[in-house]
Amino acid sequence: MHQPLTFEVNADAIREERMQAGMSRGRLAELAKVTERYVGHLERGTRRRMQPPTFARLRDALGTTDERLTSPRPTEDSPPTPPPERE
């Protein structure tokens, strides 16, 4: 099966899954072998693309699916996505 070059991730889904798991950003970063700052960028939507190995580690650390974490593909008829909320 063809693997994408990068995954476009959904910031809200990452944050929701992490919070639902009762995990801090630091703990998720540790499990996914990334920095806490990187997790913050993903959750704020300032970083939206991930390499497959990094994406797989994040997905596994959250115990979720590719579909849950990837962004839906916008269409021309789709309303604009609102900016992410600040914490």
N, C-alpha and C positions, 0 to 999 in steps of 0.2 A: 504494500500500500504506500502511496506517495505521502511523504511527510512535508508539511509546509515549512518554508524557510524561517518564518517567524509566526508567532501567535499574537493576534490582537486581543488584549484582555479587557474585561469589564471591571472597572475600578470599584463600582458599588458591590458587585458580586464577590470580589476578593475581600473587601471589608466585612460584608455580611457573613461570609463563611468563616472568617477569622473570629469575629465576635460571637457567632453561634457556637463555635468550638471552645469559647472561653479562653482564647489565646491572646497574649500580648503581641505587639508587632515584633518585639525582640525575640520572643519564643518562635514565632513563625519564621523569622529571618534565620534563626539558628537551625531549625529543622530543614529549611529549604536551601541552606548554605549560601545565603545572600546577606547583604547588610540590612540593618533596620531602616536605614535611610532609603534604600531601594524599595523596601516594602511600602514605606510612606509615599514614595513617588508613584508606585502602582496604585495605591488606594486613592490618591488624589487625582489620578488620571494624567499626571504630567509625564508619565512613562507608560506607554500603551502597548508596546511591542516587546515580545520576549522570544529568546532563542529556545528551540525545542527542549534541550536538556534542563534549562532553568525552569521553563514552564512545567515540565514533568515533576521536578522536585517540589515546586510550589503546590501543584495539584495534589501530589501524594501527601504532602505535609498537611493540607487541608482536608484530605480524605474525600475529595469531590471529583467531578467529571470535567472533561475538556469542555463539554457543551455549557456547563454552568459558568465557567470562568471566561469563556470567549465572548467577545462583543458580537451582538447581532449585526449583520451587514445592513447599513442604512440604505434606503432607496431614495429616489428623488422626491417621492411623496411623503417620506417620513418627516415628522416635525423635528426641528433641531433639538439636540440633546442639551439639557440644561447643564450648567457648570456644576462640578461636584461641590457638596457642602463643605465648609471649613469646620474643623474640629475646634 
